Amino acid sequence: MDEIIALAVELGRKINAHERCVAFTSAARDVASDRDAQQILRDYQEHADRLAQLQERQQPIEPKDKQRMAELEGRIAGHSKLKTLMRTQADYLELMNRVQSAIDGGPQS
């Protein structure tokens, strides 16, 4: 068991040192220190939660709600730090999916 734990620790170190992980961590730090980016994310999450509640209650989503969501999505897409975060997050998730696939014994293309 100790050998498996040692291998897992080494894998964790290698993942943390990988360029995709480093880029994602850096982008997340940049967003965390940007008040504008944080406000955009809060506004988006609050509105997404509101729409989810409407759906749960089987209430209609009004055109103004759809427009607000489109506006918020546009603000996210137009913010350079958030755009970088989304790109680096996708790259990091691809890496982690490939690692998990390899652990599971599946294809590692």
C-alpha positions as CSV (number, residue, x, y, z in Angstrom):
1,M,0.0,0.0,0.0
2,D,2.8,2.4,0.8
3,E,4.2,2.0,-2.7
4,I,0.8,3.0,-4.2
5,I,0.6,6.0,-1.9
6,A,4.1,7.0,-2.9
7,L,3.1,6.7,-6.6
8,A,0.0,8.8,-6.0
9,V,2.1,11.5,-4.3
10,E,4.5,11.5,-7.2
11,L,1.6,11.7,-9.7
12,G,0.1,14.7,-7.7
13,R,3.5,16.5,-7.9
14,K,3.8,15.9,-11.6
15,I,0.2,17.1,-12.3
16,N,0.8,20.2,-10.2
17,A,4.0,20.9,-12.2
18,H,2.3,20.3,-15.6
19,E,2.0,23.4,-17.7
20,R,-1.8,23.0,-17.9
21,C,-2.2,22.9,-14.1
22,V,0.2,25.9,-13.7
23,A,-1.7,27.9,-16.3
24,F,-5.1,27.1,-14.7
25,T,-3.9,27.9,-11.2
26,S,-2.4,31.2,-12.4
27,A,-5.6,32.2,-14.3
28,A,-7.7,31.3,-11.2
29,R,-5.5,33.5,-9.1
30,D,-5.8,36.4,-11.6
31,V,-9.6,36.1,-11.5
32,A,-9.7,35.9,-7.7
33,S,-7.8,39.2,-7.5
34,D,-10.0,41.0,-10.0
35,R,-13.0,42.6,-8.4
36,D,-14.8,43.1,-11.8
37,A,-14.3,39.5,-12.7
38,Q,-15.6,38.4,-9.3
39,Q,-18.7,40.6,-9.7
40,I,-19.4,39.2,-13.1
41,L,-19.2,35.6,-11.8
42,R,-21.4,36.4,-8.8
43,D,-24.0,38.1,-11.1
44,Y,-23.9,35.1,-13.5
45,Q,-24.2,32.5,-10.7
46,E,-27.1,34.4,-9.0
47,H,-29.0,34.6,-12.3
48,A,-28.3,31.0,-13.2
49,D,-29.6,29.9,-9.8
50,R,-32.7,32.0,-10.3
51,L,-33.4,30.4,-13.7
52,A,-32.8,26.9,-12.2
53,Q,-35.3,27.7,-9.4
54,L,-37.9,28.8,-12.0
55,Q,-37.3,25.6,-14.0
56,E,-37.7,23.5,-10.8
57,R,-41.0,25.2,-10.1
58,Q,-42.0,24.7,-13.7
59,Q,-42.4,28.4,-14.1
60,P,-41.8,30.2,-17.4
61,I,-38.5,31.9,-18.1
62,E,-39.3,35.3,-19.4
63,P,-37.6,36.9,-22.4
64,K,-36.0,39.5,-20.0
65,D,-34.4,36.6,-18.0
66,K,-33.0,35.1,-21.2
67,Q,-31.7,38.5,-22.3
68,R,-30.0,39.0,-18.9
69,M,-28.4,35.6,-19.2
70,A,-27.1,36.4,-22.7
71,E,-25.8,39.7,-21.4
72,L,-24.0,38.0,-18.5
73,E,-22.5,35.3,-20.8
74,G,-21.3,38.1,-23.1
75,R,-19.6,39.9,-20.2
76,I,-17.9,36.7,-19.3
77,A,-16.8,36.0,-22.8
78,G,-15.6,39.6,-23.2
79,H,-13.5,39.7,-20.0
80,S,-9.9,38.7,-20.8
81,K,-9.2,37.1,-17.4
82,L,-12.4,35.1,-17.4
83,K,-11.8,34.0,-21.0
84,T,-8.3,32.8,-20.0
85,L,-9.7,31.0,-17.0
86,M,-12.3,29.2,-19.1
87,R,-9.6,28.2,-21.7
88,T,-7.1,27.0,-19.1
89,Q,-9.8,25.2,-17.1
90,A,-10.9,23.3,-20.2
91,D,-7.2,22.3,-20.9
92,Y,-6.8,21.2,-17.3
93,L,-10.0,19.2,-17.3
94,E,-8.8,17.4,-20.5
95,L,-5.6,16.6,-18.8
96,M,-7.4,15.2,-15.7
97,N,-9.8,13.2,-17.9
98,R,-6.8,11.6,-19.7
99,V,-5.1,10.8,-16.4
100,Q,-8.3,9.3,-15.0
101,S,-8.7,7.2,-18.2
102,A,-5.2,6.0,-17.9
103,I,-5.8,5.0,-14.2
104,D,-9.0,3.2,-15.3
105,G,-7.0,1.3,-18.0
106,G,-8.8,2.9,-20.9
107,P,-7.4,4.6,-24.0
108,Q,-4.8,7.4,-23.4
109,S,-4.8,9.0,-26.8
